[in-house]
Amino acid sequence: MNKQTRQEMFERWRAENPHPQTELNYTTPFELLIAVLLSAQATDKGVNKATAKLFPVANTPQAMLDLGLEGVMEYTKTIGLYKTKSKHIIETCRILLDKHGGEVPQTREALEALPGVGRKTANVVLNTAFGQPAMAVDTHIFRVANRMNLAPGKNVREVEEKLIKVIPKEFILNAHHWLILHGRYTCKAQKPLCHRCIVNDLCEYKGKTIEQAV
């Protein structure tokens, strides 16, 4: 895919959705961090249901520690792998208080040192909470980048690095959201909705679907 095509593609996404947002509900960097920790192998909708009850009770590291592991699990038990995730939350809160004054750090190194926080989670927090040009590549973005020939790669890290390199600078802060929303609602894994895709003519996917007769 050439530079001009990528420019046009992101201009269309921006025109359709000028201010894209994560679908995880949060009001502070700490809430976002906890929500992303819970979102691994879970839906944003499921996480939002749990945090809607959890955050009014505990939305700071100290409040979460005061709630305790058993207390946290009461709110997260509807989410997959909730026991492990809850342990990570408690351990993370302890580190935030001990090493970061109760604040979420704004560097990748410090974030990835937190239990349960990998590169993708760190990138989400850096980009969404702190406005840094980081690219979190999940299964949706990995699929879209390869399928459309936007930034093909054999693994998540390769795709991440290519996206950062080829996406025009003016779009980089919001690119993660546009791509994940595109993969979630239009460029779906099993049946991409090519007939209603606003960048259909720019996409280089050879297996494009056509609208089926009703």
N, C-alpha and C positions, 0 to 999 in steps of 0.2 A: 504494500500500500504506500503510495507516495505522499509527500508532505501536503500537497494541495488537497488531496482527498481527506486526509486526517483533519485538516483545518476546517473543511466544510462540514464534516461529520460532527465535530464538537460545537460548531456554530449552530447547527440544527438542534442539538441536545440543549444547548444553552437557551436558545430561543423558546423551546417548548417548556423548559423548566429552569428559569434563571437562578434560582436559589435552592438547589437540591439539598435535602437533609437526610441524615440517617433515620431509619425507621425505628431505632431504639429510643425509648423515651428517657430523657435525662435532663437535669438542670445544672449540674456541676461536673467538672472533670472527674471527680471521684465517682459520681453516679455512673458516668459513661464507662469508666474503667470496670466497675462491678458488672454493669450490663453486658459489656463485651466479654468479660470472663465467663459469664453465664451463657453466652450465645453460641459457644462452640457446639456443633452438632445439635443445635436447637433452633427453633424459629424465633424471629424477632417478636412475633405476636405472643408466643409462649413466655418469652422473657419479660415482655412488658406487663403481662398479667401478674407475674410473680413480683416484679419490682414495684408495681402499683401499690402493693401491700407492704413490701419490705422497706422502701425508701421513707415513707412517712414515720416509720418506727426507728430506722437507722440509716442515716445518709451521710455519716462521717466515720472515719476509721475508729474513733473511740466508741461511738455509739454501736458500731458493728461488733467490736470486741466485747462491749458490755452485754450485748445480746447473747454472745457465746455461740459455739459451734452448733449445739442442739437447737438453739433459737433460730440461727440462720437457716438451718436445714428445714425447719418448719415452714419457712417461706419459699424455699427453693425446691422442695420435694416433687413438684410437678415438672421439673426440668430434668432432662437426661443427664446422667453422671453427676447428679446433684451432691452426692456425698463428697466426691473428690473436689468438685468446684467450691463447695462450702468451706472445705479445709483450706483451699488456696486463698479464699477470701479472707479468712481469719488470719492466716499467715501473712498475707499481703498487708492487711491493716496494721499488724504489729510492726512490720518493716517500715511502713509509711510513717508511723509515729516515732519509731526509734531512730530512723535515719533521715527522714525528710520533713520533719516538723508537722506531720499530718497532712502534707500536701502531695499531690500527684506530681512526680518529677517530669521534667520536660525534655529529657534526653532519652534516646533509644537504649543506651547502655543501662541506665538506671531502671527503665521500665522493664527491660528483658531480664533484669535480675530479680524481679518479683515472681513469686510462685504462680505458675499457670499462665504467665504472660510470655507469649512467643513473639516472633517478628510481626506477624499479621496484627495481633492485638495492639502491639506497640505502635504500629503504623496508623491504626484507626484512631488511637488516642492522640498521637502527635498531629494528625491531620485535622480531625474533627473538633477536638477540644482546644488545640493550641495553634491551629492554622498553619502548620508546617507542611511543606510540599512532599509528603510521604504517600506512598501508594500501597494500600493493603490489598493483596490479591487473594480472594477467596475462590471457591469453586466456580461461582458465576463469572467472575472477571477472568479467571484462567480460561474458561470455555469461550467466552466472547472474544478475548484477545487472539486466541488461536483460530477460532471458527471464521472470524471476519478478516483474518490476516492483518490485524491491527498491530499486534506485537507478538508473533508466534514464538513459543518457547517450549522446551521439554519439561521444565519444572517451574514451580511458583516463583522462585528467586529470579530465574532468567526472564520470565514474563514481567515481573516487577521492574527489573532494571531496564528492560526495553521500553516499557511504558513511560517511565520517568524520562528516558532519552528522547522518545519520539513525539510525545504529547506536547503541543505548543504551550509555552510557558503561561499564557493567559488563562489556560483551562486547567492547569495542573491541580489547583486546590480543590476543585469540585469534580475532577475526573473520576475519582473513586466512586462517588455517589451516582453519577450518570451511568457509569459502566455496570455497577451492581444492580441498579434499577432496570437497566436494559436487559440484563441477563435474567433477572427475576421475573419480569413481566412480559417481555417480548421475545428475546432470544433464548427461549427456554431449552432445557437439555433435550427432552424427547421430541417435542413438536414446536419448533420455533415459529412464531407468528409473523412470518416474513411479509404477508399480505398487508399488515398494518404497521410495518416498521418504517419510521421516517428516514432511515438511512439505507433502505433496501438497495437503491441504485448505486450506492457507494461501497456497499459490502462486497467482499470477494469470496463469500461462501459459495461453493459449487453445488450444494445440495438444497438450495432455496425451495421452500414450500410455496404452494399457491393456494389461494383461498378456495375452500371447498364449497360446492353448491349446497345451499340450505334446503 
